Amino acid sequence: MEIWQAVILGIVQGIAEFLPISSSGHLVVLQHIFGINEPGITFDIVVHIGTLCAVFAVFWRDILSLIKNPFQKMTAMLIVATLPVVVVGFTLRDHIEIFQQTFFLAAAFVFTGILLLIADNIKHTNKTIREMTFLDAIIIGCMQAIAIPPGISRSGATITGALVSGLTRETAARFSFLLSIIAIMGAGILEAADIYQSYEGVYRGDIPAFMVGFITAAVSGYFSIRLLLELIKKAKLKYFAYYVFILAALLLVDRFVFNWFFTA
């Protein structure tokens, strides 16, 4: 892998993993536009660890609290919210490629935009973790499961689900990001299992690119989290909605008119 490919993929992973625009969808788009081949599951693990470090850097107090006192309500809510994505993830794992086709990808971006507009228009939210119920956790978990296909933002879906459940904007963002730790670690474990089964190793020449990918994913992820935390307080997710609507339109125009990058 070239260094410039690692930089692009790392930055996109870090930004889109946490901003509500879908990291997986953007990586599919970039692979088409720049002719970047699938980066490989080993590189995927590296950039996922980078984004995980970003979450740790921002929410280290919450994480330390969970470690010191694992038997608390937040832990139970996170576990319950993770269950739907585990079930759906294993069900769709071998069929994800169908969602990478242009029409499905564009539709997923549009769906993300609709979710963000809904989230911005939810006004009456007053629940904190103390008032959160298991039903709230299941709703948020189902929203995370819906976001498995590329183009549907995990953070956008879970934050919308949390706001619909009545959680305050700060609590919704906090819960979404803490939930992402489990999601990212789970994806990393599955990818590690794939490496073990396929005996995919790391070529020494790829190590610099992997290091660059890790650093760029961690740094861009950190600033993305900080940015989203500020924007969600001000109900400004609609700007991301406009962005994904435009992106979806461009994908369809290229697919059905120009065929420059997308042919299927």
C-alpha positions in Angstrom: 0.0 0.0 0.0 1.2 3.5 -0.9 1.7 6.1 1.8 -0.8 8.5 0.1 -3.4 5.8 0.1 -2.9 5.2 3.8 -3.2 8.9 4.5 -6.5 9.2 2.6 -8.0 6.1 4.0 -6.9 7.0 7.6 -8.3 10.5 7.4 -11.5 9.4 5.9 -11.9 6.6 8.5 -11.2 9.0 11.4 -13.6 11.7 10.1 -16.4 9.6 8.9 -16.4 7.0 11.7 -17.7 9.7 14.1 -19.2 12.4 12.0 -22.6 11.2 10.8 -21.7 10.6 7.2 -20.7 6.9 7.2 -17.0 5.9 7.1 -17.8 2.6 5.3 -19.8 4.4 2.6 -17.0 7.0 2.0 -14.3 4.3 1.8 -16.4 2.6 -1.0 -16.7 5.9 -2.8 -13.0 6.6 -2.6 -12.1 3.1 -3.8 -14.1 3.8 -6.9 -12.8 7.4 -7.5 -9.1 6.8 -6.9 -9.0 3.2 -8.0 -7.8 2.2 -4.5 -8.1 -1.5 -4.1 -9.6 -2.9 -1.0 -7.1 -2.0 1.7 -7.1 -5.4 3.4 -8.4 -6.6 6.7 -5.0 -6.0 8.4 -5.1 -2.3 7.5 -8.7 -2.2 8.6 -7.7 -3.3 12.0 -5.0 -0.7 12.2 -7.2 2.2 11.4 -10.0 0.9 13.7 -7.5 0.8 16.5 -6.6 4.4 15.6 -10.3 5.5 15.9 -10.6 3.5 19.1 -7.7 5.5 20.6 -9.6 8.7 19.6 -12.6 7.6 21.7 -10.4 6.7 24.6 -8.7 10.1 24.4 -12.0 12.0 24.6 -14.0 9.8 27.0 -11.2 8.5 29.2 -13.1 9.5 32.3 -16.2 7.6 31.4 -14.2 4.6 30.4 -12.2 4.7 33.6 -15.5 4.9 35.5 -16.8 1.8 33.7 -13.5 -0.1 34.5 -13.6 0.8 38.2 -17.3 0.1 38.5 -18.4 -2.3 35.8 -21.7 -3.2 37.6 -23.4 0.1 36.9 -26.4 1.1 34.8 -24.3 2.4 31.9 -22.7 -1.0 31.5 -26.0 -2.7 31.3 -27.4 -0.2 28.8 -24.4 -0.6 26.6 -24.6 -4.4 26.6 -28.3 -4.4 25.8 -27.8 -1.8 23.0 -25.1 -4.1 21.5 -27.2 -7.2 21.2 -29.1 -6.2 18.0 -26.0 -5.4 16.0 -24.5 -8.7 17.0 -27.5 -10.6 15.6 -27.8 -8.6 12.4 -24.1 -8.4 11.9 -23.6 -12.1 11.8 -26.7 -12.5 9.6 -25.5 -9.9 7.0 -21.8 -10.6 7.2 -21.5 -12.6 4.0 -24.0 -10.4 2.1 -22.6 -6.9 2.6 -21.2 -6.6 -0.9 -24.7 -6.2 -2.4 -25.1 -2.9 -0.4 -21.9 -1.5 -2.1 -23.7 -1.2 -5.4 -24.3 2.4 -6.5 -28.1 2.5 -6.1 -28.0 0.9 -2.6 -25.1 3.2 -1.5 -26.9 6.3 -2.7 -30.1 5.2 -1.0 -28.2 4.6 2.2 -26.8 8.1 2.1 -30.2 9.5 1.6 -31.5 7.5 4.5 -28.7 8.9 6.7 -29.7 12.4 5.7 -33.3 11.8 6.6 -32.2 10.5 10.0 -30.1 13.6 10.7 -33.0 16.0 9.7 -35.2 14.1 12.1 -32.6 14.3 14.9 -32.2 18.1 14.4 -36.0 18.6 14.8 -36.3 16.6 18.0 -36.7 19.3 20.7 -38.0 17.8 23.9 -35.2 15.6 25.3 -34.6 15.5 29.0 -33.5 11.9 29.9 -30.1 11.2 31.4 -28.6 7.8 31.9 -30.4 7.5 35.2 -33.8 7.8 33.5 -32.8 5.6 30.5 -34.7 2.3 30.2 -33.9 -1.1 28.6 -36.4 -0.2 25.8 -34.4 2.9 25.1 -31.2 0.8 24.8 -32.9 -1.7 22.5 -34.1 1.2 20.2 -30.6 2.6 20.0 -29.2 -0.8 19.5 -31.6 -1.5 16.6 -30.6 1.8 15.0 -27.0 0.7 15.2 -27.9 -2.6 13.6 -29.6 -0.7 10.7 -26.4 1.2 10.1 -24.4 -1.9 9.2 -24.7 -1.4 5.4 -22.2 1.2 3.9 -23.7 4.6 3.6 -25.8 4.6 6.8 -24.0 6.4 9.5 -23.6 4.5 12.8 -23.2 7.6 14.8 -26.1 9.4 13.0 -28.4 6.4 13.5 -27.6 5.8 17.2 -27.8 9.5 18.1 -31.1 9.8 16.3 -32.4 6.7 18.2 -31.2 8.2 21.5 -32.9 11.5 20.8 -36.1 9.7 19.7 -36.0 7.9 23.1 -35.8 11.2 24.9 -32.2 11.4 25.9 -30.6 14.8 26.1 -28.3 15.7 23.3 -25.2 15.5 25.5 -26.3 12.1 26.8 -27.2 10.8 23.3 -23.7 11.7 22.0 -21.9 10.3 25.0 -23.8 7.0 24.8 -23.3 6.8 21.0 -19.5 7.2 21.3 -19.2 4.8 24.2 -21.3 2.3 22.3 -18.9 2.7 19.3 -16.1 1.3 21.5 -17.9 -2.1 21.6 -18.7 -1.9 17.9 -15.2 -1.0 16.8 -13.6 -3.7 19.0 -16.1 -6.2 17.7 -15.3 -5.4 14.1 -11.6 -5.7 14.9 -12.0 -9.1 16.5 -13.9 -10.4 13.5 -11.3 -9.0 11.1 -8.6 -10.6 13.2 -10.4 -13.9 12.9 -10.4 -13.5 9.2 -6.7 -12.9 9.2 -6.1 -16.0 11.2 -8.3 -18.1 8.8 -6.7 -16.7 5.7 -3.2 -16.5 7.1 -2.9 -12.9 5.9 0.3 -11.4 7.2 1.9 -8.0 7.1 4.6 -7.2 4.6 7.5 -5.3 6.0 7.1 -2.7 3.3 3.5 -2.0 4.4 4.5 -1.1 8.0 5.1 2.6 7.3 1.8 2.9 5.5 0.0 1.2 8.4 1.7 3.5 10.9 0.5 6.5 8.9 -3.0 5.1 8.6 -3.1 4.6 12.4 -1.9 8.1 13.2 -4.2 9.9 10.7 -7.2 7.9 11.8 -6.5 8.6 15.5 -5.9 12.4 15.0 -8.8 13.0 12.6 -11.1 10.8 14.7 -10.3 12.9 17.9 -11.1 16.2 16.2 -14.3 14.6 14.6 -15.6 13.6 18.0 -14.9 17.1 19.4 -16.7 18.7 16.5 -19.7 16.5 16.6 -20.1 17.0 20.4 -20.3 20.8 19.7 -22.6 20.5 16.7 -25.1 18.2 18.3 -25.6 20.6 21.2 -26.6 23.3 18.7 -28.8 21.0 16.5 -26.7 21.5 13.4 -26.7 18.0 12.1 -28.7 19.2 9.1 -25.5 20.4 7.4 -24.3 16.8 7.3 -27.7 15.8 5.9 -27.3 18.3 3.0 -23.9 16.9 2.3 -24.9 13.2 2.1 -27.9 14.2 -0.1 -25.6 15.9 -2.5 -23.2 13.0 -2.4 -26.0 10.6 -3.2 -27.1 12.7 -6.1 -23.6 12.8 -7.5 -23.3 9.0 -7.3 -26.5 8.5 -9.2 -25.6 11.0 -11.9 -22.3 9.3 -12.4 -23.8 5.8 -12.4 -26.6 6.6 -14.9 -25.1 9.4 -17.0 -21.3 9.5 -17.1 -20.0 6.1 -15.7 -16.7 7.7 -14.8 -16.3 5.9 -11.5 -19.4 3.8 -10.9 -20.6 1.2 -13.4 -22.7 -1.1 -11.1 
